[in-house]
Amino acid sequence: MGGTKYMYVQGVPGSIIRGVMKVVVQEETDEEPEVKVTHSLVAKKTRTGLVVGLFSDAGDLRKEPANSHIETVADALIEAGI
């Protein structure tokens, strides 16, 4: 999406896709890399379009409410025949 690769997490075939991209910071130590921020994507297909939500764990909106908002908007468009 926009030149950024997201890892597929789950979805509903032909309808919803969910994915994540983790920003990893590798410091010059022998320790494991530390994940700083996780960016998430949710996309839902309508009859004529695609509703996409991109959000970050660093923001105010968390994954579950964001997914719900995107799916609600897409469902409303589907009911409207769009």
PyMOL Python script that loads the backbone (N, CA, C, O; Angstrom):
from pymol import cmd

cmd.read_pdbstr("""\
ATOM      1  N   MET A   1       0.850  -1.163   0.000  1.00  0.00           N
ATOM      2  CA  MET A   1       0.000   0.000   0.000  1.00  0.00           C
ATOM      3  C   MET A   1       0.899   1.231   0.000  1.00  0.00           C
ATOM      4  O   MET A   1       1.644   1.447   0.956  1.00  0.00           O
ATOM      5  N   GLY A   2       0.845   2.016  -1.024  1.00  0.00           N
ATOM      6  CA  GLY A   2       1.647   3.231  -1.077  1.00  0.00           C
ATOM      7  C   GLY A   2       3.138   2.974  -1.034  1.00  0.00           C
ATOM      8  O   GLY A   2       3.895   3.813  -0.547  1.00  0.00           O
ATOM      9  N   GLY A   3       3.580   1.814  -1.540  1.00  0.00           N
ATOM     10  CA  GLY A   3       4.987   1.467  -1.535  1.00  0.00           C
ATOM     11  C   GLY A   3       5.467   0.823  -0.246  1.00  0.00           C
ATOM     12  O   GLY A   3       6.643   0.479  -0.124  1.00  0.00           O
ATOM     13  N   THR A   4       4.577   0.658   0.711  1.00  0.00           N
ATOM     14  CA  THR A   4       4.924   0.033   1.986  1.00  0.00           C
ATOM     15  C   THR A   4       4.398  -1.385   2.006  1.00  0.00           C
ATOM     16  O   THR A   4       3.252  -1.630   1.629  1.00  0.00           O
ATOM     17  N   LYS A   5       5.218  -2.311   2.439  1.00  0.00           N
ATOM     18  CA  LYS A   5       4.797  -3.709   2.517  1.00  0.00           C
ATOM     19  C   LYS A   5       4.207  -3.993   3.889  1.00  0.00           C
ATOM     20  O   LYS A   5       4.812  -3.691   4.918  1.00  0.00           O
ATOM     21  N   TYR A   6       3.022  -4.577   3.885  1.00  0.00           N
ATOM     22  CA  TYR A   6       2.347  -4.990   5.114  1.00  0.00           C
ATOM     23  C   TYR A   6       2.264  -6.505   5.126  1.00  0.00           C
ATOM     24  O   TYR A   6       2.113  -7.135   4.080  1.00  0.00           O
ATOM     25  N   MET A   7       2.362  -7.086   6.311  1.00  0.00           N
ATOM     26  CA  MET A   7       2.224  -8.529   6.459  1.00  0.00           C
ATOM     27  C   MET A   7       0.743  -8.840   6.637  1.00  0.00           C
ATOM     28  O   MET A   7       0.080  -8.243   7.486  1.00  0.00           O
ATOM     29  N   TYR A   8       0.218  -9.773   5.839  1.00  0.00           N
ATOM     30  CA  TYR A   8      -1.180 -10.180   5.937  1.00  0.00           C
ATOM     31  C   TYR A   8      -1.410 -10.847   7.283  1.00  0.00           C
ATOM     32  O   TYR A   8      -0.673 -11.756   7.663  1.00  0.00           O
ATOM     33  N   VAL A   9      -2.428 -10.400   8.004  1.00  0.00           N
ATOM     34  CA  VAL A   9      -2.738 -10.949   9.311  1.00  0.00           C
ATOM     35  C   VAL A   9      -3.955 -11.856   9.232  1.00  0.00           C
ATOM     36  O   VAL A   9      -3.900 -13.012   9.651  1.00  0.00           O
ATOM     37  N   GLN A  10      -5.045 -11.341   8.701  1.00  0.00           N
ATOM     38  CA  GLN A  10      -6.261 -12.126   8.571  1.00  0.00           C
ATOM     39  C   GLN A  10      -7.196 -11.410   7.621  1.00  0.00           C
ATOM     40  O   GLN A  10      -6.920 -10.290   7.190  1.00  0.00           O
ATOM     41  N   GLY A  11      -8.294 -12.053   7.296  1.00  0.00           N
ATOM     42  CA  GLY A  11      -9.274 -11.416   6.438  1.00  0.00           C
ATOM     43  C   GLY A  11     -10.426 -12.342   6.130  1.00  0.00           C
ATOM     44  O   GLY A  11     -10.479 -13.488   6.576  1.00  0.00           O
ATOM     45  N   VAL A  12     -11.347 -11.806   5.353  1.00  0.00           N
ATOM     46  CA  VAL A  12     -12.483 -12.565   4.862  1.00  0.00           C
ATOM     47  C   VAL A  12     -12.354 -12.561   3.345  1.00  0.00           C
ATOM     48  O   VAL A  12     -12.384 -11.489   2.741  1.00  0.00           O
ATOM     49  N   PRO A  13     -12.213 -13.721   2.706  1.00  0.00           N
ATOM     50  CA  PRO A  13     -11.999 -13.766   1.255  1.00  0.00           C
ATOM     51  C   PRO A  13     -13.021 -12.925   0.484  1.00  0.00           C
ATOM     52  O   PRO A  13     -14.228 -13.079   0.664  1.00  0.00           O
ATOM     53  N   GLY A  14     -12.522 -12.041  -0.372  1.00  0.00           N
ATOM     54  CA  GLY A  14     -13.370 -11.204  -1.193  1.00  0.00           C
ATOM     55  C   GLY A  14     -13.977 -10.014  -0.485  1.00  0.00           C
ATOM     56  O   GLY A  14     -14.782  -9.296  -1.078  1.00  0.00           O
ATOM     57  N   SER A  15     -13.614  -9.781   0.781  1.00  0.00           N
ATOM     58  CA  SER A  15     -14.266  -8.710   1.524  1.00  0.00           C
ATOM     59  C   SER A  15     -13.304  -7.864   2.355  1.00  0.00           C
ATOM     60  O   SER A  15     -13.206  -6.657   2.133  1.00  0.00           O
ATOM     61  N   ILE A  16     -12.590  -8.474   3.313  1.00  0.00           N
ATOM     62  CA  ILE A  16     -11.770  -7.714   4.262  1.00  0.00           C
ATOM     63  C   ILE A  16     -10.327  -8.218   4.254  1.00  0.00           C
ATOM     64  O   ILE A  16     -10.069  -9.418   4.163  1.00  0.00           O
ATOM     65  N   ILE A  17      -9.394  -7.264   4.352  1.00  0.00           N
ATOM     66  CA  ILE A  17      -7.973  -7.596   4.505  1.00  0.00           C
ATOM     67  C   ILE A  17      -7.454  -6.823   5.704  1.00  0.00           C
ATOM     68  O   ILE A  17      -7.747  -5.637   5.859  1.00  0.00           O
ATOM     69  N   ARG A  18      -6.684  -7.491   6.550  1.00  0.00           N
ATOM     70  CA  ARG A  18      -6.019  -6.823   7.674  1.00  0.00           C
ATOM     71  C   ARG A  18      -4.529  -7.139   7.600  1.00  0.00           C
ATOM     72  O   ARG A  18      -4.132  -8.270   7.318  1.00  0.00           O
ATOM     73  N   GLY A  19      -3.720  -6.128   7.856  1.00  0.00           N
ATOM     74  CA  GLY A  19      -2.277  -6.342   7.807  1.00  0.00           C
ATOM     75  C   GLY A  19      -1.554  -5.432   8.781  1.00  0.00           C
ATOM     76  O   GLY A  19      -2.127  -4.479   9.309  1.00  0.00           O
ATOM     77  N   VAL A  20      -0.283  -5.742   9.012  1.00  0.00           N
ATOM     78  CA  VAL A  20       0.547  -4.931   9.909  1.00  0.00           C
ATOM     79  C   VAL A  20       1.929  -4.718   9.316  1.00  0.00           C
ATOM     80  O   VAL A  20       2.406  -5.518   8.511  1.00  0.00           O
ATOM     81  N   MET A  21       2.562  -3.632   9.723  1.00  0.00           N
ATOM     82  CA  MET A  21       3.952  -3.369   9.405  1.00  0.00           C
ATOM     83  C   MET A  21       4.601  -2.918  10.698  1.00  0.00           C
ATOM     84  O   MET A  21       4.155  -1.950  11.313  1.00  0.00           O
ATOM     85  N   LYS A  22       5.631  -3.599  11.109  1.00  0.00           N
ATOM     86  CA  LYS A  22       6.328  -3.226  12.342  1.00  0.00           C
ATOM     87  C   LYS A  22       7.588  -2.459  11.997  1.00  0.00           C
ATOM     88  O   LYS A  22       8.398  -2.902  11.183  1.00  0.00           O
ATOM     89  N   VAL A  23       7.745  -1.297  12.626  1.00  0.00           N
ATOM     90  CA  VAL A  23       8.953  -0.499  12.463  1.00  0.00           C
ATOM     91  C   VAL A  23       9.929  -1.002  13.517  1.00  0.00           C
ATOM     92  O   VAL A  23       9.675  -0.893  14.717  1.00  0.00           O
ATOM     93  N   VAL A  24      11.043  -1.550  13.061  1.00  0.00           N
ATOM     94  CA  VAL A  24      12.017  -2.155  13.966  1.00  0.00           C
ATOM     95  C   VAL A  24      13.264  -1.297  13.997  1.00  0.00           C
ATOM     96  O   VAL A  24      13.775  -0.874  12.959  1.00  0.00           O
ATOM     97  N   VAL A  25      13.739  -1.049  15.188  1.00  0.00           N
ATOM     98  CA  VAL A  25      14.965  -0.273  15.365  1.00  0.00           C
ATOM     99  C   VAL A  25      16.055  -1.224  15.847  1.00  0.00           C
ATOM    100  O   VAL A  25      15.939  -1.817  16.919  1.00  0.00           O
ATOM    101  N   GLN A  26      17.107  -1.366  15.056  1.00  0.00           N
ATOM    102  CA  GLN A  26      18.218  -2.241  15.417  1.00  0.00           C
ATOM    103  C   GLN A  26      19.344  -1.370  15.956  1.00  0.00           C
ATOM    104  O   GLN A  26      19.955  -0.592  15.224  1.00  0.00           O
ATOM    105  N   GLU A  27      19.599  -1.514  17.223  1.00  0.00           N
ATOM    106  CA  GLU A  27      20.709  -0.769  17.812  1.00  0.00           C
ATOM    107  C   GLU A  27      21.968  -1.622  17.713  1.00  0.00           C
ATOM    108  O   GLU A  27      21.899  -2.830  17.489  1.00  0.00           O
ATOM    109  N   GLU A  28      23.091  -0.990  17.880  1.00  0.00           N
ATOM    110  CA  GLU A  28      24.365  -1.690  17.726  1.00  0.00           C
ATOM    111  C   GLU A  28      24.703  -2.479  18.982  1.00  0.00           C
ATOM    112  O   GLU A  28      25.695  -2.210  19.661  1.00  0.00           O
ATOM    113  N   THR A  29      23.857  -3.458  19.275  1.00  0.00           N
ATOM    114  CA  THR A  29      24.093  -4.358  20.401  1.00  0.00           C
ATOM    115  C   THR A  29      23.766  -5.767  19.938  1.00  0.00           C
ATOM    116  O   THR A  29      23.254  -5.965  18.836  1.00  0.00           O
ATOM    117  N   ASP A  30      24.059  -6.728  20.772  1.00  0.00           N
ATOM    118  CA  ASP A  30      23.754  -8.115  20.430  1.00  0.00           C
ATOM    119  C   ASP A  30      22.341  -8.509  20.843  1.00  0.00           C
ATOM    120  O   ASP A  30      21.938  -9.658  20.660  1.00  0.00           O
ATOM    121  N   GLU A  31      21.593  -7.570  21.395  1.00  0.00           N
ATOM    122  CA  GLU A  31      20.240  -7.858  21.833  1.00  0.00           C
ATOM    123  C   GLU A  31      19.297  -7.945  20.636  1.00  0.00           C
ATOM    124  O   GLU A  31      19.625  -7.531  19.524  1.00  0.00           O
ATOM    125  N   GLU A  32      18.112  -8.499  20.904  1.00  0.00           N
ATOM    126  CA  GLU A  32      17.082  -8.584  19.869  1.00  0.00           C
ATOM    127  C   GLU A  32      16.657  -7.172  19.460  1.00  0.00           C
ATOM    128  O   GLU A  32      16.675  -6.254  20.279  1.00  0.00           O
ATOM    129  N   PRO A  33      16.272  -6.999  18.180  1.00  0.00           N
ATOM    130  CA  PRO A  33      15.766  -5.692  17.766  1.00  0.00           C
ATOM    131  C   PRO A  33      14.499  -5.345  18.546  1.00  0.00           C
ATOM    132  O   PRO A  33      13.707  -6.223  18.890  1.00  0.00           O
ATOM    133  N   GLU A  34      14.324  -4.069  18.816  1.00  0.00           N
ATOM    134  CA  GLU A  34      13.164  -3.624  19.572  1.00  0.00           C
ATOM    135  C   GLU A  34      12.127  -3.035  18.617  1.00  0.00           C
ATOM    136  O   GLU A  34      12.449  -2.184  17.787  1.00  0.00           O
ATOM    137  N   VAL A  35      10.885  -3.491  18.740  1.00  0.00           N
ATOM    138  CA  VAL A  35       9.806  -2.957  17.920  1.00  0.00           C
ATOM    139  C   VAL A  35       9.343  -1.652  18.560  1.00  0.00           C
ATOM    140  O   VAL A  35       8.933  -1.630  19.720  1.00  0.00           O
ATOM    141  N   LYS A  36       9.413  -0.579  17.802  1.00  0.00           N
ATOM    142  CA  LYS A  36       9.034   0.723  18.324  1.00  0.00           C
ATOM    143  C   LYS A  36       7.555   1.026  18.076  1.00  0.00           C
ATOM    144  O   LYS A  36       6.843   1.429  18.996  1.00  0.00           O
ATOM    145  N   VAL A  37       7.090   0.834  16.842  1.00  0.00           N
ATOM    146  CA  VAL A  37       5.724   1.184  16.469  1.00  0.00           C
ATOM    147  C   VAL A  37       5.183   0.143  15.499  1.00  0.00           C
ATOM    148  O   VAL A  37       5.907  -0.352  14.634  1.00  0.00           O
ATOM    149  N   THR A  38       3.918  -0.180  15.650  1.00  0.00           N
ATOM    150  CA  THR A  38       3.255  -1.059  14.702  1.00  0.00           C
ATOM    151  C   THR A  38       2.221  -0.246  13.936  1.00  0.00           C
ATOM    152  O   THR A  38       1.348   0.387  14.530  1.00  0.00           O
ATOM    153  N   HIS A  39       2.330  -0.270  12.613  1.00  0.00           N
ATOM    154  CA  HIS A  39       1.354   0.374  11.746  1.00  0.00           C
ATOM    155  C   HIS A  39       0.433  -0.710  11.220  1.00  0.00           C
ATOM    156  O   HIS A  39       0.885  -1.794  10.851  1.00  0.00           O
ATOM    157  N   SER A  40      -0.857  -0.418  11.186  1.00  0.00           N
ATOM    158  CA  SER A  40      -1.828  -1.413  10.753  1.00  0.00           C
ATOM    159  C   SER A  40      -2.652  -0.892   9.586  1.00  0.00           C
ATOM    160  O   SER A  40      -2.781   0.315   9.380  1.00  0.00           O
ATOM    161  N   LEU A  41      -3.200  -1.824   8.834  1.00  0.00           N
ATOM    162  CA  LEU A  41      -4.019  -1.526   7.678  1.00  0.00           C
ATOM    163  C   LEU A  41      -5.243  -2.415   7.733  1.00  0.00           C
ATOM    164  O   LEU A  41      -5.139  -3.596   8.066  1.00  0.00           O
ATOM    165  N   VAL A  42      -6.396  -1.867   7.413  1.00  0.00           N
ATOM    166  CA  VAL A  42      -7.608  -2.652   7.220  1.00  0.00           C
ATOM    167  C   VAL A  42      -8.278  -2.108   5.966  1.00  0.00           C
ATOM    168  O   VAL A  42      -8.387  -0.894   5.793  1.00  0.00           O
ATOM    169  N   ALA A  43      -8.723  -2.997   5.098  1.00  0.00           N
ATOM    170  CA  ALA A  43      -9.400  -2.604   3.867  1.00  0.00           C
ATOM    171  C   ALA A  43     -10.624  -3.480   3.690  1.00  0.00           C
ATOM    172  O   ALA A  43     -10.573  -4.693   3.897  1.00  0.00           O
ATOM    173  N   LYS A  44     -11.731  -2.850   3.303  1.00  0.00           N
ATOM    174  CA  LYS A  44     -12.953  -3.605   3.060  1.00  0.00           C
ATOM    175  C   LYS A  44     -13.508  -3.195   1.710  1.00  0.00           C
ATOM    176  O   LYS A  44     -13.597  -2.011   1.385  1.00  0.00           O
ATOM    177  N   LYS A  45     -13.880  -4.201   0.932  1.00  0.00           N
ATOM    178  CA  LYS A  45     -14.403  -3.998  -0.413  1.00  0.00           C
ATOM    179  C   LYS A  45     -15.888  -3.667  -0.350  1.00  0.00           C
ATOM    180  O   LYS A  45     -16.655  -4.323   0.355  1.00  0.00           O
ATOM    181  N   THR A  46     -16.285  -2.634  -1.102  1.00  0.00           N
ATOM    182  CA  THR A  46     -17.703  -2.345  -1.288  1.00  0.00           C
ATOM    183  C   THR A  46     -18.050  -2.777  -2.712  1.00  0.00           C
ATOM    184  O   THR A  46     -17.222  -3.379  -3.394  1.00  0.00           O
ATOM    185  N   ARG A  47     -19.248  -2.478  -3.157  1.00  0.00           N
ATOM    186  CA  ARG A  47     -19.632  -2.890  -4.520  1.00  0.00           C
ATOM    187  C   ARG A  47     -18.802  -2.199  -5.587  1.00  0.00           C
ATOM    188  O   ARG A  47     -18.467  -2.807  -6.604  1.00  0.00           O
ATOM    189  N   THR A  48     -18.463  -0.915  -5.363  1.00  0.00           N
ATOM    190  CA  THR A  48     -17.739  -0.167  -6.391  1.00  0.00           C
ATOM    191  C   THR A  48     -16.420   0.424  -5.914  1.00  0.00           C
ATOM    192  O   THR A  48     -15.762   1.145  -6.664  1.00  0.00           O
ATOM    193  N   GLY A  49     -16.028   0.135  -4.690  1.00  0.00           N
ATOM    194  CA  GLY A  49     -14.809   0.760  -4.188  1.00  0.00           C
ATOM    195  C   GLY A  49     -14.135  -0.034  -3.097  1.00  0.00           C
ATOM    196  O   GLY A  49     -14.461  -1.194  -2.841  1.00  0.00           O
ATOM    197  N   LEU A  50     -13.190   0.621  -2.466  1.00  0.00           N
ATOM    198  CA  LEU A  50     -12.406   0.016  -1.407  1.00  0.00           C
ATOM    199  C   LEU A  50     -12.237   1.058  -0.305  1.00  0.00           C
ATOM    200  O   LEU A  50     -11.737   2.154  -0.559  1.00  0.00           O
ATOM    201  N   VAL A  51     -12.649   0.722   0.913  1.00  0.00           N
ATOM    202  CA  VAL A  51     -12.474   1.618   2.056  1.00  0.00           C
ATOM    203  C   VAL A  51     -11.223   1.151   2.790  1.00  0.00           C
ATOM    204  O   VAL A  51     -11.132  -0.007   3.199  1.00  0.00           O
ATOM    205  N   VAL A  52     -10.254   2.061   2.957  1.00  0.00           N
ATOM    206  CA  VAL A  52      -8.962   1.701   3.543  1.00  0.00           C
ATOM    207  C   VAL A  52      -8.708   2.540   4.784  1.00  0.00           C
ATOM    208  O   VAL A  52      -8.921   3.752   4.784  1.00  0.00           O
ATOM    209  N   GLY A  53      -8.251   1.885   5.837  1.00  0.00           N
ATOM    210  CA  GLY A  53      -7.842   2.582   7.046  1.00  0.00           C
ATOM    211  C   GLY A  53      -6.400   2.249   7.367  1.00  0.00           C
ATOM    212  O   GLY A  53      -6.019   1.080   7.409  1.00  0.00           O
ATOM    213  N   LEU A  54      -5.600   3.276   7.594  1.00  0.00           N
ATOM    214  CA  LEU A  54      -4.203   3.120   8.005  1.00  0.00           C
ATOM    215  C   LEU A  54      -4.064   3.788   9.370  1.00  0.00           C
ATOM    216  O   LEU A  54      -4.484   4.932   9.542  1.00  0.00           O
ATOM    217  N   PHE A  55      -3.489   3.100  10.324  1.00  0.00           N
ATOM    218  CA  PHE A  55      -3.358   3.670  11.651  1.00  0.00           C
ATOM    219  C   PHE A  55      -2.149   3.091  12.354  1.00  0.00           C
ATOM    220  O   PHE A  55      -1.599   2.069  11.944  1.00  0.00           O
ATOM    221  N   SER A  56      -1.746   3.764  13.421  1.00  0.00           N
ATOM    222  CA  SER A  56      -0.536   3.413  14.139  1.00  0.00           C
ATOM    223  C   SER A  56      -0.848   3.227  15.608  1.00  0.00           C
ATOM    224  O   SER A  56      -1.740   3.883  16.146  1.00  0.00           O
ATOM    225  N   ASP A  57      -0.117   2.337  16.260  1.00  0.00           N
ATOM    226  CA  ASP A  57      -0.258   2.156  17.700  1.00  0.00           C
ATOM    227  C   ASP A  57       0.174   3.401  18.462  1.00  0.00           C
ATOM    228  O   ASP A  57      -0.187   3.571  19.627  1.00  0.00           O
ATOM    229  N   ALA A  58       0.941   4.271  17.817  1.00  0.00           N
ATOM    230  CA  ALA A  58       1.401   5.490  18.469  1.00  0.00           C
ATOM    231  C   ALA A  58       0.307   6.552  18.522  1.00  0.00           C
ATOM    232  O   ALA A  58       0.438   7.535  19.251  1.00  0.00           O
ATOM    233  N   GLY A  59      -0.775   6.366  17.757  1.00  0.00           N
ATOM    234  CA  GLY A  59      -1.863   7.336  17.732  1.00  0.00           C
ATOM    235  C   GLY A  59      -2.883   7.085  18.833  1.00  0.00           C
ATOM    236  O   GLY A  59      -2.715   6.206  19.679  1.00  0.00           O
ATOM    237  N   ASP A  60      -3.945   7.884  18.797  1.00  0.00           N
ATOM    238  CA  ASP A  60      -4.992   7.776  19.808  1.00  0.00           C
ATOM    239  C   ASP A  60      -5.959   6.634  19.536  1.00  0.00           C
ATOM    240  O   ASP A  60      -6.554   6.095  20.469  1.00  0.00           O
ATOM    241  N   LEU A  61      -6.125   6.259  18.274  1.00  0.00           N
ATOM    242  CA  LEU A  61      -7.092   5.224  17.906  1.00  0.00           C
ATOM    243  C   LEU A  61      -6.399   3.868  17.843  1.00  0.00           C
ATOM    244  O   LEU A  61      -5.411   3.703  17.127  1.00  0.00           O
ATOM    245  N   ARG A  62      -6.903   2.924  18.575  1.00  0.00           N
ATOM    246  CA  ARG A  62      -6.316   1.580  18.625  1.00  0.00           C
ATOM    247  C   ARG A  62      -6.906   0.683  17.541  1.00  0.00           C
ATOM    248  O   ARG A  62      -7.877   1.048  16.877  1.00  0.00           O
ATOM    249  N   LYS A  63      -6.308  -0.490  17.372  1.00  0.00           N
ATOM    250  CA  LYS A  63      -6.643  -1.381  16.276  1.00  0.00           C
ATOM    251  C   LYS A  63      -8.108  -1.811  16.241  1.00  0.00           C
ATOM    252  O   LYS A  63      -8.739  -1.714  15.188  1.00  0.00           O
ATOM    253  N   GLU A  64      -8.662  -2.275  17.335  1.00  0.00           N
ATOM    254  CA  GLU A  64     -10.025  -2.805  17.324  1.00  0.00           C
ATOM    255  C   GLU A  64     -11.051  -1.728  16.960  1.00  0.00           C
ATOM    256  O   GLU A  64     -11.890  -1.973  16.092  1.00  0.00           O
ATOM    257  N   PRO A  65     -11.019  -0.528  17.595  1.00  0.00           N
ATOM    258  CA  PRO A  65     -11.981   0.506  17.191  1.00  0.00           C
ATOM    259  C   PRO A  65     -11.768   0.969  15.750  1.00  0.00           C
ATOM    260  O   PRO A  65     -12.735   1.254  15.044  1.00  0.00           O
ATOM    261  N   ALA A  66     -10.524   1.045  15.315  1.00  0.00           N
ATOM    262  CA  ALA A  66     -10.250   1.478  13.944  1.00  0.00           C
ATOM    263  C   ALA A  66     -10.824   0.480  12.947  1.00  0.00           C
ATOM    264  O   ALA A  66     -11.458   0.879  11.970  1.00  0.00           O
ATOM    265  N   ASN A  67     -10.611  -0.813  13.180  1.00  0.00           N
ATOM    266  CA  ASN A  67     -11.186  -1.837  12.310  1.00  0.00           C
ATOM    267  C   ASN A  67     -12.700  -1.702  12.271  1.00  0.00           C
ATOM    268  O   ASN A  67     -13.309  -1.774  11.204  1.00  0.00           O
ATOM    269  N   SER A  68     -13.298  -1.508  13.421  1.00  0.00           N
ATOM    270  CA  SER A  68     -14.747  -1.387  13.517  1.00  0.00           C
ATOM    271  C   SER A  68     -15.257  -0.177  12.737  1.00  0.00           C
ATOM    272  O   SER A  68     -16.274  -0.274  12.050  1.00  0.00           O
ATOM    273  N   HIS A  69     -14.566   0.959  12.834  1.00  0.00           N
ATOM    274  CA  HIS A  69     -14.981   2.167  12.109  1.00  0.00           C
ATOM    275  C   HIS A  69     -14.943   1.941  10.602  1.00  0.00           C
ATOM    276  O   HIS A  69     -15.883   2.299   9.893  1.00  0.00           O
ATOM    277  N   ILE A  70     -13.861   1.350  10.115  1.00  0.00           N
ATOM    278  CA  ILE A  70     -13.728   1.107   8.680  1.00  0.00           C
ATOM    279  C   ILE A  70     -14.813   0.160   8.196  1.00  0.00           C
ATOM    280  O   ILE A  70     -15.430   0.402   7.158  1.00  0.00           O
ATOM    281  N   GLU A  71     -15.049  -0.909   8.932  1.00  0.00           N
ATOM    282  CA  GLU A  71     -16.069  -1.876   8.535  1.00  0.00           C
ATOM    283  C   GLU A  71     -17.466  -1.263   8.580  1.00  0.00           C
ATOM    284  O   GLU A  71     -18.302  -1.578   7.733  1.00  0.00           O
ATOM    285  N   THR A  72     -17.730  -0.396   9.549  1.00  0.00           N
ATOM    286  CA  THR A  72     -19.034   0.267   9.640  1.00  0.00           C
ATOM    287  C   THR A  72     -19.269   1.195   8.451  1.00  0.00           C
ATOM    288  O   THR A  72     -20.354   1.200   7.869  1.00  0.00           O
ATOM    289  N   VAL A  73     -18.257   1.979   8.090  1.00  0.00           N
ATOM    290  CA  VAL A  73     -18.370   2.878   6.941  1.00  0.00           C
ATOM    291  C   VAL A  73     -18.581   2.066   5.670  1.00  0.00           C
ATOM    292  O   VAL A  73     -19.443   2.404   4.859  1.00  0.00           O
ATOM    293  N   ALA A  74     -17.809   1.007   5.487  1.00  0.00           N
ATOM    294  CA  ALA A  74     -17.954   0.164   4.298  1.00  0.00           C
ATOM    295  C   ALA A  74     -19.332  -0.496   4.253  1.00  0.00           C
ATOM    296  O   ALA A  74     -19.943  -0.575   3.187  1.00  0.00           O
ATOM    297  N   ASP A  75     -19.824  -0.968   5.389  1.00  0.00           N
ATOM    298  CA  ASP A  75     -21.156  -1.585   5.430  1.00  0.00           C
ATOM    299  C   ASP A  75     -22.239  -0.579   5.050  1.00  0.00           C
ATOM    300  O   ASP A  75     -23.186  -0.929   4.346  1.00  0.00           O
ATOM    301  N   ALA A  76     -22.108   0.674   5.512  1.00  0.00           N
ATOM    302  CA  ALA A  76     -23.073   1.704   5.163  1.00  0.00           C
ATOM    303  C   ALA A  76     -23.059   1.977   3.662  1.00  0.00           C
ATOM    304  O   ALA A  76     -24.113   2.168   3.054  1.00  0.00           O
ATOM    305  N   LEU A  77     -21.857   1.995   3.058  1.00  0.00           N
ATOM    306  CA  LEU A  77     -21.758   2.208   1.611  1.00  0.00           C
ATOM    307  C   LEU A  77     -22.371   1.021   0.853  1.00  0.00           C
ATOM    308  O   LEU A  77     -23.037   1.211  -0.164  1.00  0.00           O
ATOM    309  N   ILE A  78     -22.150  -0.180   1.341  1.00  0.00           N
ATOM    310  CA  ILE A  78     -22.729  -1.366   0.702  1.00  0.00           C
ATOM    311  C   ILE A  78     -24.256  -1.302   0.760  1.00  0.00           C
ATOM    312  O   ILE A  78     -24.928  -1.580  -0.233  1.00  0.00           O
ATOM    313  N   GLU A  79     -24.803  -0.936   1.922  1.00  0.00           N
ATOM    314  CA  GLU A  79     -26.253  -0.817   2.056  1.00  0.00           C
ATOM    315  C   GLU A  79     -26.832   0.260   1.156  1.00  0.00           C
ATOM    316  O   GLU A  79     -27.978   0.159   0.719  1.00  0.00           O
ATOM    317  N   ALA A  80     -26.035   1.302   0.874  1.00  0.00           N
ATOM    318  CA  ALA A  80     -26.465   2.388  -0.019  1.00  0.00           C
ATOM    319  C   ALA A  80     -26.285   2.018  -1.492  1.00  0.00           C
ATOM    320  O   ALA A  80     -26.636   2.795  -2.381  1.00  0.00           O
ATOM    321  N   GLY A  81     -25.745   0.843  -1.741  1.00  0.00           N
ATOM    322  CA  GLY A  81     -25.550   0.392  -3.123  1.00  0.00           C
ATOM    323  C   GLY A  81     -24.299   0.914  -3.784  1.00  0.00           C
ATOM    324  O   GLY A  81     -24.167   0.868  -5.007  1.00  0.00           O
ATOM    325  N   ILE A  82     -23.387   1.408  -2.985  1.00  0.00           N
ATOM    326  CA  ILE A  82     -22.133   1.973  -3.528  1.00  0.00           C
ATOM    327  C   ILE A  82     -21.024   0.942  -3.450  1.00  0.00           C
ATOM    328  O   ILE A  82     -19.894   1.218  -3.854  1.00  0.00           O
TER     329      ILE A  82
END
""", "prot")
cmd.dss("prot")
cmd.show_as("cartoon", "prot")
cmd.util.cbc("prot")
cmd.orient("prot")
